[in-house]
Amino acid sequence: MKKLVTLLAILLSTIGLSQTLLETIDLPTGTYWDYGYGMVYSNSKYWISSSSSSAGSGIIKAVDNTGAEVDQIIINYPTMKASQGLAFDGTNFWYVERKTARCDLFKVSPDGTVLDSIPTSTIGGSYYLGGAAWDGTGLWISVYYPDNKAALYKVDVNSKTIIDTIQTFGTQPTGITVSGDTLYYVMDDNDGDQEKVYAVSISTKDTLYSFHVPDQSSQSPRGLAWDGTYFYLLAEPVGAGSGRQLFKYDLGGGGTPQIYVPVTSLVFPNTTIGNPSNSDLQILNNGTATLTVDSIAIDENHFYIDAVSFPLQITAGNSFTVTVNFNPEDYAYYQGTLTIYNNDPVNQQVEVDLAGQGVVSGAVIGLSDTYHNFGSVWVGEDGVTFWNFDIYNIGDQTLEISDMQFTIPEFYFDSPGIPFQIPSTDTVSITVYFYPAQAGSYTDTLTIASSDVNNPVAGVAVDGTGTFNEYDYGYTFWNYQVPSNPNTSSTEYRVEGLKPINDITGDGVDEVMIATDNYWLMCLDGAASGTSFPIWTFNTYFSNSNAGSIGQSWDYGVQDAMQIANDLNGDGFNDVVIGTGGSNEHVYALDGTNGNIIWQYGDDVNYSLGDFEAVDVQRDFNGDNVNDVLAIADGNSQGTGYKRAYLFNGTNGDIIWQYFYPGPNPSFGKSIISVRDFTGDNKPDAIIAVGNNGSSNLKVIGLNGINGQEVWNTEMVDNEPKELLELPLSADSSDVIAAEYFGIIHRLNGRTGAEVWSYPLGGLAGVIQMSLIEDLNGDSVPDVLIASFAANGLNCLSGADGMQLWAYPMDFQFGVSSVPDLNFDGVEDVVTGDQSGTYFCISGKGDSLLFSHTFAGDRINTVNVMPSIDGNYSFELLAGTKEGKVVCFSGGVDTISTNVTSNKIIPGEFRLYQNYPNPFNPSTKIKFKIPLNYLLKKGENEAGGFVTLKVYDVLGNEVATLVNRELPAGNYEVTFDASSLASGVYLYRLQAGNYAGSKKMILLK
């Protein structure tokens, strides 16, 4: 039991103040030293053991009094583990070994031979030890676990029994050392104990005195040593969170000064030129001896201190205040460092950061730039580019902007509502757009009227050139680099989702949606020129425990986790639906015009419930004329996750039904699609793909669209199914293309799930994405494009019988899409990209390359297409890469923009284009050309002749007449609204003179 008498209490308050910290000694670098634990002095060396399991097992190293490594002992015991204590009995070392569930003691000779051992289990229990020390007759050990055994114990190394005990102040004693009859131990604060060194009389058990380790917060004190003159502590450096340093004490000294400066920085307010500001800096001495401040230095001459007489002598417990001044000469942000040189052995140089903003008297306008050249901007349909500059207030009074304007409409800007105010030193960013309507040069000045009395009207000059060309395959209209996300340090910029969405800005050009691996969802301006920009963004990183990108976080080919919906909220614009994974695990329905949440489903608090891997928004299930949302989510290992398919009401997110799919945990819901009715109730139905990376329940399952009940299921052969694709057949039926994760492609009967055909890709040909292409071989069934890791490249299979139609050699493909005919050979073409960073545009016949573009050092991650942005009929081509690049390429020069009057060109041939979108619901666009033709009756103004465009069902019945009149030569687009028609295959036929052309289109409701 501790005996603490009045005399000893006096000693605690007097002797305890006498120790002097003489210096700190740095140890060698490396893992061994960072985890130094036990320490003992012997023969002018300070021996230190390490608790590092990777670097400290069975080794003892020594340093001299400067911290330089001078010796080591390798213990000849192959299974010896790391150490948590070290002692020396005058001849041999005692090594405290840390095992998994206890510590043991080993007697080790200086040559590394193990001479004896004492398991702690034989001396009272399985103890965890924090240190060891020899007192001349026995070995003292500190026990910190179990808590009820925490104490210091003396072990007779001959009988291997405990013969003495000293209780401790707390339950976490670590290092111990002995000097004569005095035993020193130090406490760690792991259990809330004060980190103090205690001196105890071995004979009386009285606590003689104590003192705190240098830092007042957690410093992880470990070993102690006494070299006959000085006392040493092994602990973390002051202010550090790891590593080790030696602290050298004179226990009979006059005390130690300890500098304390309450602040680490001084930030001055906005300071007007010619009117200095100041701030007081307090220097305190929290030590036990006089603190001497030799000097104070500042490395930036716009900061200075009031005159003081050095050296400053600050007695223990007192302080001194220094006045620091800031005197700017310009409008600028000044930074400097103030350094206090003193005699604190731990902190001999204390630094304080200085910062201040200089401002001008009054309200004064500043501009980041006064001129910008936009360069050349294409003027097809709606080429637009932008530039940002800043207006800032360099004065000490609020600046008011009362007016801003250009003189010509080709330049315009975005700003806060005018008038607006800019406080002192604040900045407002202005975006200027260049939108040339015709080819030619443009020059203007943005005039900015403000309350700056010396410069009431500032100006920013701009110019640019509108150019028109026939942009051939691969011309880059615009590009965009995915930025860093301020919510996370992730540098994974991969473009995971890439799809067009209808025009939002009103320029008549579709926009582009992207989803990235660093948690961005962005709507990019589709009509940009040079560099695109986000119209809006949505961030799926909400917190460390609520963050996820689309789809399964580690998977390839997750485009089906982002879909574009016709209109969910009744505003007449497309909306966006995504399914996310990671720790977010939600379905979000977002307003396509601004990214605001329409509705969401998921748990904002709990995660590991299952990634949402796919969504579908193609059909209306509940008859409210708004498409509903199918989604599928994984399960988890515990069986407590989602593990189901959902049908959500498209307008509000209410669950219409949910289906718990089978399989052991964890199971994965890989894909979900809506299909035409296969249950006979005239309602759409659903198909899901599920699996568990195992050998059972690797299934494609058909679900009743009304209630979500299982109608049929088909087991896969080797792997879980990853991708699903609807294969439209007739007005009222569809089959399903299902791709196993590796190797096999299946066509399944949509009504029964029975296999129609299968095709082996071979090897570990991981399937990334599938896409339909219009019938290539004349069997009236769409064909199937497959992007995969197959050795033979990109594959095209017959939708009718699964035979390979062609394979185009290339490296692994990470996406594929068909595109309306670009090279005028009568069939759709194909875009794809590989892991070597090459983007390919291939003839739909698989026999030629239209163009390619290589992103050096990158990888193509997603591909897609979008309607023309330059006024012709060729679709444009989209690429998204692993490094976060998004590029819009021209799809070719199929006719010319009718918006450029100076370059009007009359088509030289008839042309009927494939409708887009196709399949569609409920409307689609049909484009065609009418040339000047000598076989047609010429009328006034370049008449082309009498033209009809009609739509027929598969039985040949006329269902709509879209055009039936004389048309002049030119380029045309007609919208076909099929709201009143049933789902199915339809033909549209263009006839003019002796020309007739027809194509097939598919209505999917």
MARTISE-419323 format. One record per residue (C-alpha): x, y, z. Coordinates in steps of 0.02 Angstrom, whole numbers, plus 50000, padded with zeros to 5 digits. Example, Ala and Ser with C-alpha at 12.3 -4.5 7.8 and 13.67 -1.06 7.14 Angstrom:
BEGIN
506154977550390506844994750357
END
This chain:
BEGIN
500005000050000500625017549958501205027650109501155046250077501565056250234501605075150258503475076050234503335067050069501955078750015503185092850042504455083349939503195081649799503045100549793504885104549812505995090549749504705087449613505075104749547506945102549544507165091149393507865099949241507565094149063509285096548988509005091548807508045080648686509005067848583508415062148413508515043648375508915035648206507505035048079506555019148038505155008048098506204999948234506545016648318504785023448289504155009248399505535009548530504875002648695506074995448824507675004548877509155001048991510895008649015512434997549010514275000848975514045018548906512655012948789510785015648794509994999248739508245000348665507054986548613505614988848490503784983848490503724983548298503184966348240503984969448071505654976748127505864973348312505704954648336507204946848424508384961648411509084974548532509944990348471511015003148561511365021748541512635033248621512235049348714512035058448548510735046348481511885038048355511685019248334513245010348400512824992048429511534978348413511174960848477510274947748372509414935348488509724917448434507924912148453507004911248285505234912848354505624927648467504344941548447504424960348475504784968048645503914978648776505314980548903507164978348935508284976349090510114972249126510684962549279512534967249264512954952549153511444948149046509904956448975508094952749021507014954348865505124956848884504324947648737502564952548682501564937248631499774937548569498954935048739500354938748864502144944248889503584932848939505334936149007506924929748925508684930448995509864934448850511754934848851512694949048762513054937148617511194933848591511054916848674509434913548769509934907248942508274906149032506444911249020505024915649138503254914649064502104926749155500814912949160501924904149288502074919149404500264923649426499374925049260499424930049078500034947849101500434961848982502034970649037502594988549005504384988049069505724979349172507184984549285508514975849392508754981949572510304971449613509384956549686507874953849574506894959149422505514972249435504154971749303502674983449270500984975349234499664985749144498414971949103497294965149170496794981349256496514973249425498314967049423499084983649370500594986349484502484984149497503074966749543504784960249595505204943149526506484931249602507274924949441507904909149525506264903249601505274912149466504034918949592503414936149640504204941949802503704960349815502384972549751502224991449733500524998949690500455012449555499485028549527498375021549389498265006049281499475009349138501275008649205502565006549068504445009949085505375007449249507165009849308508085008849475509375020149558509885013249728508335011849837507295022649719506225014849585505555026049446504045021649341503055031449211501185030849174500365030849003498695039848986497825025648894496615023449040496525041849082498035041749198499145057149205500745054549108501935056849253503575049649313503455043549493504915040449612504585027049744505645020749890505855002049866506104999150052504655009550119503495009749966503295028549993503045039549838504445052349849503965064249710503285064949533503415075949380502465076949217503235071349053503645086448941502035087248840500415090148935499425078848817499665060848761501505057348730501545038248744502965037148871503875020448863505615015848927506605023749071508475022849105509725029249236511545030849183512225035349354512125054049321510615057749215508855051149197508165046749023506375045248960505905036848794504305044748724503515052948572504265069748524503295084548592501865088848475502065072948372500855058548357502135045048324503985041248333505175041448481506415053548559507525053248714507235066248850508765069048961508475075449140509535081549284508475076049432509435087449549509395102849438508595119649460507045116549356506595118049173505875132949079504385128948970503835141348839502005142548794501275153848661499365152748660499205155548472500065148048321499565162048203499095180448200497915185848062497735204648047496105212647988496015221247819497255235247842497205251347742498845256947664499625270247775498625265247929499535250848018498615238248128499315228548276499005213348383499695207548551500675191348567500845183748740502355173048788502105162448946503305152149051502425136549115504035128749177504995128449341506485139449294506715156549213506335157149027507585167448927507025174448759508605179048665507795187048513506255187948402506455187748213505175191048074505545186047894504355198547809504715217147831502895222747825502715214747998503725221248146503675221848336503735236448455505465239348528505945227848673507595224948764508335207648739508605195848819506895194548901506905185849069505205177949109505155169749279504195153649310502315156149303502405173349223502215180449047502755194548932501715203048795502465208448629501535220048510501605214448327501215227348191500665225848009501005240047886500565235547703501165245347552500015238047418498395228847392499125211747427499025197147545500585196747654501245181547746502715179547863503405169848010503865176448181505175165748271505495166448459507245160348509507315154348691508095142248815506685129548828507645113248794506145105748703505555120848602507065131848573506225140248424504375143948427503575149948265501995160348243501265162448069500825180248019499565185347886498695201347834497795209147688498265226547629496855236947554496655253847469495645268047543493865269047475492895257547356494095252347218493725240247075494985227047023494895215346872495835198946854495945201946665495515216246549495605206746384495185189446318495255181646146494045167146124494925160845969493935151545837492215144645881491215133645765489545140745710488625125145661486995124445754487475132045921489335133045953489685142046116491215144246225491515152946390492835161646495492875166646678493605182246754493485190346926492915207346987493645211047157493605225447280495355231147329494695245247438494155246347620492375251647576490975241447495491005242147304489345243047210489195236747031487755246546954487805240946772488645228446655488345226546469488975221546297488435230046136488215214746022487235198746060488645186646015489405190446186488415188646347488795185246530488195177446691488305187646851487355190847013485795201346992486285219346949486545229847050487605219547170488875223647304490635217147335491275219147514493075224147546494305211147477492895200047413492815193247236491395189547115491685177646970490915182446802490665170146658490725177446483490065167446335490455169046150489035162846040489355167345857487825165645746488785166845583490555165445521491605181045546492595191345672491795198845827492445212145947491615220146097491945227246271491035222746430490775239346519490645238646709489945253746802490365254746987490515266047139492405267747115492545286847103494215286047014493695272846887491795273546873491715263346711492955249046691493055238246536493505220646482493875219046295493435202746207493555196246031493335179945938493035172145769491555161945711492085148545588491115136245483491785120345411491145103345362491805094345516492415077345463492475061645571493415064445732493455083445737493435088245921491985099845957492345100646143493165092046288493005092346477494135086746620493265079746774493835090546921494315085547097492885083747219493065095647368492215082947482493545069547457495375067047416494955053747285495895055647122494895042147033494115052846897493445038446791491925042546685490735028446733489145035046652489005044846488487315048646407486445062646311484975071646390483765083646306484165102046283484105111746447484895128346400483685132146257484995131846118484195116846032485675105346068485615090446186486685091046342487795076946408487635068246576489175060546657489405050746818491175048946888492085037747008492485052547120490635054847158490125068147033488545068146929488675082346802487625089346662488835096446532488375109246401488205099646238488425114746124490095120046196491575124546088493325120346146492975116846329491275111946397490645116546569489395109746697487635116646689487335108346857488165095746971487595083247102488815076347230488575058647297489925060947430488955066947582490135060547719491425047047752490015034947793488835040647655489755041147490489655031047331489765032247142488535023947024488385004947020489484992447108491005001747169492324989847102491494983946941491744988346758490344993346642489085001646758488225012746628486555004546668486615012446843486265029446762484725031646653483845046346571481975046946605480715055146488479965066646622479605062146803479065078946875477985085946736479105100446683479305094246505481145089946522482095073646540482585068546715484005057646780483935041946887485485034146964485865019447078487385021147190488505009447290489955011347411489285017747576487895027847492486785013847421485335024447358484205027047210484065045447165482825053247044483495070346996482745085146906483615085446737483605104446731484535107846893485045091646982483845094147127483195078147208481425073747154481435058547267482665046247339482685028947417484015022547537484695023247713485675039247752486415032047913486725013447892487725005847750488374988947692486594984847642487014982247459487524992247306486174997547183486924990547024485634995046891484075005346858482825005946714481605020046669480935014546500479115010246537477545015246632476945000946742475525008946841474625017946701474895035946758475795040646595477435043046688478795029946668479185020546828480885015746898481554998146911483094995647022484074980847086485244980147237486494967747308486364959347477487674957847614488594943747701487434944247852485844942547751485194959047820485424969547664484314974447519484514958947407482994962947302482284970747146481144985847162479834994747060479645012947115478275024947065479165036746945478345052447012478645050447200479745035147233478405025047323478765006347314477514997747198478284980647229479894972347283480574955047247481824946247361482894935947244483624919047297485404913747332486664912347475487364928147553488074939147491487104939247329487264951647189485904959747085486854963446926485554970046804483704974146782482724979046625480914981746577480234971846429478644969946332477214960546413477534941846426476164937646553474654942446446474034956946553474524970646429475744977946554477644978346539478634965446635480394964646706481954953946691483334953046823485074945346827485714938846995487144928447065488394926347205490074922547124489714904447167489044889347076487174890447113485774902947093486644911146945485024915946864484054926646744482304928646815480714934946732479564945046847477744949946828477714968746804476104970846903476624962447066478454957447051478104938847066479284926646982478634919646817480154910046757482004907946793483464901446693485104895446770486714901046688488124888946645489734894746729489554912346799488264924446861487404934746726488054952546719487224961346571485444960746503484794967746339483024967546270482914960246094481314967246012480514954845892478764960445844477394972145897477054962546056478554951846102480364952946153481724940746193483194943846310485064943646279485974938546439487864939046457488744928746590490114938046683491414928046587491214919946420489454914746368488094925046283486304918146289484694922646199483204918046306481384916846256480544931946335478954922446381479714906546453481564909646486482024894746376483684896246287483564900546102485434900646070487094903046159488784909046100490434906346193491634921046185492994909946257494204911446402493974924646535493094936246414492294947446544490784955946465490724974746494489254981046390488054975646253487114986046125485884982745985486284987145805484974987245668484794971145569486384968245467486024951445385484234953445325483354941845447482264955845521483034953745695484184966945771485964961045798487034962045954488674971145989489734964746133491134974346219492184962346320493914955846360493774942846221495404938946132494664942145959494104959945997492394967945977491064955145928489454956945829488244942345841486674938745743485174942045853484224928345763485384913445784486914919245883488144916745741489624928445738489374941345601491064949445627492434952945754493514968445748495254965645824495694977045969496214976746151494954974946294493414985846261492554995246402491005001146309490055000246145488625009046057487835009145885487655025745794486505030445649487385027645482488875039245461489705032645303488165031145192488245012145170486465009545232486845002045403487175009145574488975011045629489865007445794490885016745925491965008246056493615010446147494984999946223496104999346375497565006246275496635022746263496055021746082494305027046033493635018245877492245022545756491965006945650490855003145502489324993545557489844979845437491424977445539492524979245385493294996445402493845009845524493025026845501494185035445624495125032845787495845044145920497115039146052497155046346228498985043146270499245035346440497385033746470495995021046446494285022646364493015019146500491345023846421490675027946247489035034646178488285045446041487185060946036486145070045904487055082445793487665098345874488285106845715486675107045615486915092045500486145074745514487655065045574487645060245757489115065745863490205053545959490605053846145492075046546241492435045846428494115040146497494875032746654495775049146691494165059146681494215066346505492565068646411492655072446225491335075846093491925071045918491075075245754490175060845672490475067645498489845079545365488135073145318487385089445244487655106945310486905118245441485395128245383485835141345513487355147545416486565157345274488225161545191488595143145165486915136145114487125120145013485735110344927485875091344950486485081744800485535065544835484005058444920484305052045095483175043945225483955042145396483675030045537482515037645665483185042745834482965037345967482615019445916481825010446006480755025146062479305029946175478225039346134479045050346001480525049645884481325060445749481505055945565482705065645454482805065645264483575075045117482735081144959483945086144819483705095944659483195082144540482845083344353481555069444366480505080044481479435094644428480375110544465479445124244553479965140944614481385143344737482315127044704480795115744718481195097544746479515089844707478045080944788478565070944941477665058345052478265051045217477105037945291477145025345435476505007345420476274992945541477044975945505475464970545413475624985045291474234995545363474545014245354474505021545530475145039345501475535051745363476935063445413477255072545248476135073845095476555089544995477775098544882479445101944966480895112344904482605104444902483345104245075483595094945238482105090245345481675083145514479955076745564479375071645737478295056045744477185054845899476595036945929475665039946092474075032146021474925016745950475355000146030477124994146056477844985545906478864986445747478384999645619479025004445447479195022045381479295025345194479905040845100479355042844918479815057044799479775055144610480595038644570481485037844738480785026844876481635022245038481035013845197481695009345368481095000045521480825007545693480295000345861479025007745981479325001546160478015006246290
END
